[in-house]
């Protein structure tokens, strides 16, 4: 079943959608802090980031790892590791700061590029 899902590109597509959702979450979080301080506490809670990171790491490991075995292209996996690393680094800096936001967006964008490259490599095979 995993092979069918990764071969069809569904897992890469879902991972790219999760990355987009993360970017919206980060941007909306800033807006919520400015406009709705009472709601932002829940929205910007660290557990939301931890769950998102775990989901992203699992999806990346499955999709990019399977992609490497299937099409042999190492670049998507290497770029994905950099993206996951940036996201993990963002979780180690003070929560809510510009540095955390920047690291998260760089990590999410980098991981999205990795999934896109993985998707394309699977289609070229």
C-alpha positions, -999 to 999 in steps of 0.1 A, spaced: 0 0 0 28 24 8 43 17 -25 11 26 -43 6 58 -23 42 70 -29 42 59 -66 11 79 -72 26 110 -56 -1 112 -30 23 113 -1 44 140 -16 13 160 -25 0 156 11 34 167 24 35 198 2 -1 206 14 11 202 50 40 226 43 16 252 28 -7 248 59 24 254 81 32 286 62 -4 298 66 -3 288 103 28 309 108 15 340 90 -19 337 106 -3 332 140 13 366 137 -20 381 127 -38 365 156 -12 377 181 -17 412 169 -55 411 166 -68 384 189 -45 379 218 -69 356 237 -71 332 207 -34 333 198 -23 313 229 -40 282 216 -30 287 180 6 294 188 10 268 215 42 248 212 24 215 210 9 226 176 45 229 163 56 197 178 27 177 162 34 195 129 70 187 131 64 150 138 39 147 110 63 164 86 93 142 96 72 110 93 59 120 59 93 131 47 109 98 59 83 77 42 80 96 9 116 106 4 130 73 16 107 54 -6 115 77 -35 153 71 -30 147 33 -32 124 36 -62 141 62 -84 176 65 -69 177 103 -69 195 114 -37 190 151 -41 153 151 -28 164 132 4 194 155 10 173 186 6 146 171 28 171 165 56 182 202 54 145 212 56 138 189 86 170 202 102 159 238 99 125 230 113 141 211 142 164 241 148 134 264 150 120 243 178 152 250 199 150 288 198 127 310 219 91 305 208 74 333 189 104 353 178 114 363 143 143 338 143 120 309 150 96 322 123 124 325 98 139 291 105 105 275 103 97 291 69 131 282 55 127 246 67 91 242 54 100 258 20 131 236 17 111 204 26 84 214 1 111 217 -26 124 182 -17 89 167 -20 84 184 -54 118 171 -66 109 136 -53 75 138 -71 92 148 -104 119 122 -101 92 95 -96 74 108 -128 105 107 -149 111 70 -141 
